[in-house]
Amino acid sequence: MIHKYQHGNIMLVLDVYSGAVHIVDSIVYDIIDSYKELSSEEIIFKLKDKYNKNEIAEAIKEIEILEKEGLLFTKDYYEDYTLDNRDTVIKALCIHIAHDCNIRCKYCFASQGDFQGARTLMSEEVGIKAIDFLLENSGNRKNLEIDFFGGEPLLNFEVVKKIVEYGRSKEKQNNKKFRFTLTTNGVMLNEQNIQYINKYIDNVVLSIDGRKKVNDNMRYTQNGDGTYDIIVPKIKKLIESRQEKNYYVRGTFTRDYLDFSQDVLHLADLGFKNTSIEPVVTDPQNLYSIREEDLPVIFDQYDILAEEYMSRYNENRFNFFHFQVDLNQGPCFAKRISGCGAGLEYLAITPEGDIFPCHQFVGQKEFLMGNLAESRFDKSIGISFSKAHVYNKSLCQQCWAKFYCSGGCHANAYHSNGDISQPYELGCKMEKKRIECSLGIQAKLFNGKDVK
Amino acid sequence: MNHITTISKATLLESVGKGGCGECQTSCQSACKTSCTVANQECENK
């Protein structure tokens, strides 16, 4: 399977099953679709009025060479490679340290912090049980991840610190390395917690949607005031003192303001280098949900971002999460077909110690996998997640992007189609556009090797 | 070659052999939380 497309003035051909990526000229671009169906003579005849015959023949020869080398039209080598019922260990927990929030975001999938339950904070005891649970169930895996999530984690920051301290104290004797991430809306950041976060937390995800009018349209305090003016100075302070440690400012765009490229660039202009912005995940009934008819505008926005990404490349001040792709040292095949590992390698823990496949399934009783306080953990729900990989998803079979997206988000699939194996198609279309842009950027960087 | 420039070779096939150690970061964990791009995750078993 191949996929060809144009990114600006560059033409690309991807060979899906080998992973090869080629920049081609217009002759190859015109030939490649009919290459497997027509003879060389027929192709030359078809294109003789557009190109010189010798050049067409030369281009056909080049395609033949790459086909022989296993870089074009390669077959699906992996059909027998099965991930069903694979033996996995747990390597990451999303710890819902607070099912409460100090702001009220209109689009919040967590029902504005409480995940449709009581407003609760995790106790130190449950947090420590979560660390022990991860240590016991992580086998030989060395790198373990903990994301403090909410609600708003800073509402329960003392327990965050206790859990971090406990985790670090267990690293050496268990030969493990914890990577702590904290996701926050930024409102409660202050001198003390910024100092702690920058010293002890490996990655911070800071929620902000972009321009003031856009952020404040969705993200406001309990009094209805926008959060932009509160959080921007605090986020700036955290990032300025974070030095080389990881962080992302992470926003959400909705139908209310589809020109989200301006929000990403606004964040970059504020000095926030690492950005990620995601389409809202919500009930299609909501007026601000993304619709099929919005796609042309959204695609244009990704193109604008890609263009700007290139023009700012030399300044090294702008990283957009979805445009980062390492063509040579990316993830392995197993990762590329199994994805996030929700329900298997990655679980979410609520303040009460309930275990769910991921943060987006929290509160949905049909996905409850157990409880830490009661030492109950039923892996049977994980079996369906184990099987929900690209080779078992019908929509992925003919899709060129499957090894870049790994079949998409299980929660998006479930919430849109009631089935974790039925990908959320609108999300697929946006994901494909992001992949095209990211590979287009790589092609441009390759062409302009003088870019440093 | 005059018509084709290969910017990435058969990396996917090569990765099958070494694959599956699982030491890499959970793809959803790092920044997005709602989508599932894996191609931008780094392999930790280089």
Chai-1 contact restraints between the chains, C-beta under 6 A:
chainA,res_idxA,chainB,res_idxB,connection_type,confidence,min_distance_angstrom,max_distance_angstrom,comment,restraint_id
A,S18,B,A10,contact,1.0,0.0,6.0,A-B,restraint_1
A,S18,B,L12,contact,1.0,0.0,6.0,A-B,restraint_2
A,S18,B,L13,contact,1.0,0.0,6.0,A-B,restraint_3
A,G19,B,A10,contact,1.0,0.0,6.0,A-B,restraint_4
A,G19,B,T11,contact,1.0,0.0,6.0,A-B,restraint_5
A,G19,B,L12,contact,1.0,0.0,6.0,A-B,restraint_6
A,A20,B,S8,contact,1.0,0.0,6.0,A-B,restraint_7
A,A20,B,K9,contact,1.0,0.0,6.0,A-B,restraint_8
A,A20,B,A10,contact,1.0,0.0,6.0,A-B,restraint_9
A,V21,B,I7,contact,1.0,0.0,6.0,A-B,restraint_10
A,V21,B,S8,contact,1.0,0.0,6.0,A-B,restraint_11
A,H22,B,I4,contact,1.0,0.0,6.0,A-B,restraint_12
A,H22,B,T6,contact,1.0,0.0,6.0,A-B,restraint_13
A,I23,B,T5,contact,1.0,0.0,6.0,A-B,restraint_14
A,V24,B,I4,contact,1.0,0.0,6.0,A-B,restraint_15
A,D25,B,H3,contact,1.0,0.0,6.0,A-B,restraint_16
A,I27,B,H3,contact,1.0,0.0,6.0,A-B,restraint_17
A,V28,B,H3,contact,1.0,0.0,6.0,A-B,restraint_18
A,V28,B,I4,contact,1.0,0.0,6.0,A-B,restraint_19
A,A59,B,H3,contact,1.0,0.0,6.0,A-B,restraint_20
A,E62,B,M1,contact,1.0,0.0,6.0,A-B,restraint_21
A,E62,B,H3,contact,1.0,0.0,6.0,A-B,restraint_22
A,E62,B,I4,contact,1.0,0.0,6.0,A-B,restraint_23
A,G70,B,A10,contact,1.0,0.0,6.0,A-B,restraint_24
A,A92,B,T26,contact,1.0,0.0,6.0,A-B,restraint_25
A,A92,B,Q29,contact,1.0,0.0,6.0,A-B,restraint_26
A,R141,B,G22,contact,1.0,0.0,6.0,A-B,restraint_27
A,N143,B,E23,contact,1.0,0.0,6.0,A-B,restraint_28
A,E145,B,T26,contact,1.0,0.0,6.0,A-B,restraint_29
A,E145,B,Q29,contact,1.0,0.0,6.0,A-B,restraint_30
A,D147,B,Q29,contact,1.0,0.0,6.0,A-B,restraint_31
A,Y248,B,A31,contact,1.0,0.0,6.0,A-B,restraint_32
A,R250,B,A31,contact,1.0,0.0,6.0,A-B,restraint_33
A,S276,B,A31,contact,1.0,0.0,6.0,A-B,restraint_34
A,S276,B,C32,contact,1.0,0.0,6.0,A-B,restraint_35
A,E278,B,C32,contact,1.0,0.0,6.0,A-B,restraint_36
A,E278,B,T34,contact,1.0,0.0,6.0,A-B,restraint_37
A,E278,B,S35,contact,1.0,0.0,6.0,A-B,restraint_38
A,V281,B,T34,contact,1.0,0.0,6.0,A-B,restraint_39
A,F321,B,A31,contact,1.0,0.0,6.0,A-B,restraint_40
A,H322,B,T37,contact,1.0,0.0,6.0,A-B,restraint_41
A,Q324,B,N40,contact,1.0,0.0,6.0,A-B,restraint_42
A,V325,B,A39,contact,1.0,0.0,6.0,A-B,restraint_43
A,V325,B,N40,contact,1.0,0.0,6.0,A-B,restraint_44
A,L327,B,S8,contact,1.0,0.0,6.0,A-B,restraint_45
A,Q329,B,C43,contact,1.0,0.0,6.0,A-B,restraint_46
A,Q329,B,K46,contact,1.0,0.0,6.0,A-B,restraint_47
A,G330,B,A39,contact,1.0,0.0,6.0,A-B,restraint_48
A,P331,B,C24,contact,1.0,0.0,6.0,A-B,restraint_49
A,P331,B,V38,contact,1.0,0.0,6.0,A-B,restraint_50
A,P331,B,Q41,contact,1.0,0.0,6.0,A-B,restraint_51
A,P331,B,C43,contact,1.0,0.0,6.0,A-B,restraint_52
A,C332,B,S15,contact,1.0,0.0,6.0,A-B,restraint_53
A,C332,B,G19,contact,1.0,0.0,6.0,A-B,restraint_54
A,F333,B,L12,contact,1.0,0.0,6.0,A-B,restraint_55
A,F333,B,S15,contact,1.0,0.0,6.0,A-B,restraint_56
A,F333,B,V16,contact,1.0,0.0,6.0,A-B,restraint_57
A,F333,B,G19,contact,1.0,0.0,6.0,A-B,restraint_58
A,A334,B,G19,contact,1.0,0.0,6.0,A-B,restraint_59
A,A334,B,G20,contact,1.0,0.0,6.0,A-B,restraint_60
A,K335,B,V38,contact,1.0,0.0,6.0,A-B,restraint_61
A,R336,B,V38,contact,1.0,0.0,6.0,A-B,restraint_62
A,G339,B,C36,contact,1.0,0.0,6.0,A-B,restraint_63
A,G339,B,V38,contact,1.0,0.0,6.0,A-B,restraint_64
A,C340,B,S27,contact,1.0,0.0,6.0,A-B,restraint_65
A,C340,B,C28,contact,1.0,0.0,6.0,A-B,restraint_66
A,C340,B,C36,contact,1.0,0.0,6.0,A-B,restraint_67
A,G341,B,T26,contact,1.0,0.0,6.0,A-B,restraint_68
A,Y346,B,T26,contact,1.0,0.0,6.0,A-B,restraint_69
A,Y404,B,A39,contact,1.0,0.0,6.0,A-B,restraint_70
A,C405,B,C36,contact,1.0,0.0,6.0,A-B,restraint_71
A,S406,B,C36,contact,1.0,0.0,6.0,A-B,restraint_72
A,S406,B,V38,contact,1.0,0.0,6.0,A-B,restraint_73
A,G408,B,C36,contact,1.0,0.0,6.0,A-B,restraint_74
A,C409,B,S35,contact,1.0,0.0,6.0,A-B,restraint_75
A,C409,B,C36,contact,1.0,0.0,6.0,A-B,restraint_76
A,A443,B,I7,contact,1.0,0.0,6.0,A-B,restraint_77
A,F446,B,I7,contact,1.0,0.0,6.0,A-B,restraint_78
